[in-house]
Amino acid sequence: MPYAILRINKLKNLGTATSATQHNYRQQDTPNADPAWADSNQEYLNLERRNYWTLANERIAELHLPRLRSDAVRAVEVLLTASPEGFRRDADGRALDVRGTPWVQDNLDFLHQRFGKNNVVSFTLHQDEVTPHVHAVVVPVTADGRLSSRDVFSPSSLRQLQTDYGKVMEPHGLERGIRYSTALHEDVRRHYGAQQMCKEALADLAKPLSTVPHQLRPMASWENPQKHQALQQLELNTYIFNLTSTGNQKISQLAAVASANALERERAQVLEKQLGRSQEQLASAREGITPQVTRLKEQLRQAQEELATRTTELAEQKTRTAKGNLNHFRAVMKHLQGEPLSENLTAWGQSQRQTHQTGIERMLAKQLLKPIQQVADIAPAFLEKSYVVEITSPTSFTLTHEKNGMRFSSAELRPNGRDFLEQLREVVDKRQGRDQTGPNLSTGEIER
């Protein structure tokens, strides 16, 4: 009875997962596959043919697991097939199409029940090789929700997996393989050229056979001629048989080496084609990257120039600040020591004060146009400009800047060229229609 075959291959990193993806979706040359039969292949789950590593990571993210080890196996490829004689074939020896058959469905159901439906992320049927087979990709999640290939595919679990798979395949005329068998998979062994010999062994195998002729024994006078002839014929046949057997054995071994070498040459040609395509892709990628690199270099150059300019400006600003602090310190010391300030510093200070006074007088003129009734009404507007209004007497007030300390008395502030308090009294009188005797600044009202 044909055997049900199940094998696994751990996809330990992005490289092995990508290689398996490209092989199973025929995105690279496959020597043992017939391109003319490629249409009979079918993907059942990963319809977009996405990379197995991406599929595994997306499934793992759904589990909300703690941080994984860097060497954690995230996906395992499961091969499901049978002995070549387990499949019906046409007159040309090609296996009949198994798409839509119970065999395919039973394989998919077995994986879903064994590993969990959400953990089977890909299921690919191949029929472009001699024997139909399935490549499935499973995320190794344990029953308690952990990611552990070691537990899911332990030696004991694998033996039980083989037994359970054999039982599921019994309705299809298949049986479990031999337990603890050390036999190699012939297709894989042949595909990867495992028949190799060292140079010394090959040289010994290629030595010509001995050509020493077989010597017939003379017949003794007392022997029966017929019996002697029969014995000689037997010895000659034995000699020829041994010689032929040795020659056939060497021919068989040399044929195996030649077959392996032919497969290796074919594989070398495939690798050469892959290398050529990779070089083309690399050249294309370089062409696409070169403008980006040039643009990034230009951006880097501009950024460096801007940084250099800003660094220079910052250094100059630090120099000016240090110089200003020194001048300020000298001015304070001169004032404490009773020395007059320099003409330049005095002129600069007077100019700054005159500028601020002009601005304040403009603000006071605008305040007179508003419905104010007392001096305290102008405080909010000046506070926005960092000036604090302080009423010092019934007939005077001051404006002091919170930051630079610049102070102005009401006597020196003359908006519209006139005394501010006098204009305020006129405005209030005009609005109220009666005479006022003067402003009462201590209460914030105009005296009657």
Secondary structure, DSSP 8 states (H G I E B T S, - for coil): --EEEEEEEEE-SHHHHHHHHHHHTT-S--TTS-GGGGGG-EESS-TT---HHHHHHHHHHHHT-----TT---EEEEEEEE-GGGS-B-TTS-B---TTSHHHHHHHHHHHHHH-GGGEEEEEEE-SSSS-EEEEEE--B-TTS-B-HHHHT-HHHHHHHHHHHHHHHGGGT-EE--TT-----HHHHHHTT-----HHHHHHHTS-------------TTS-HHHHHHHHHHHHHHHHHHHHHHHHHHHHHHHHHHHHHHHHHHHHHHHHHHHHHHHHHHHHHHHHHHHHHHHHHHHHHHHHHHHHHHHHHHHHHHHHHHHHHHHHHHHHHHHHTT----HHHHHHHHHHHHHHHHHHHHHHHHHHTS---SGGGGHHHHHTTTEEEEEEETTEEEEEETTT--EEEGGG--GGGS-HHHHHHHHHHHHHTS---EEETTTTEEE-
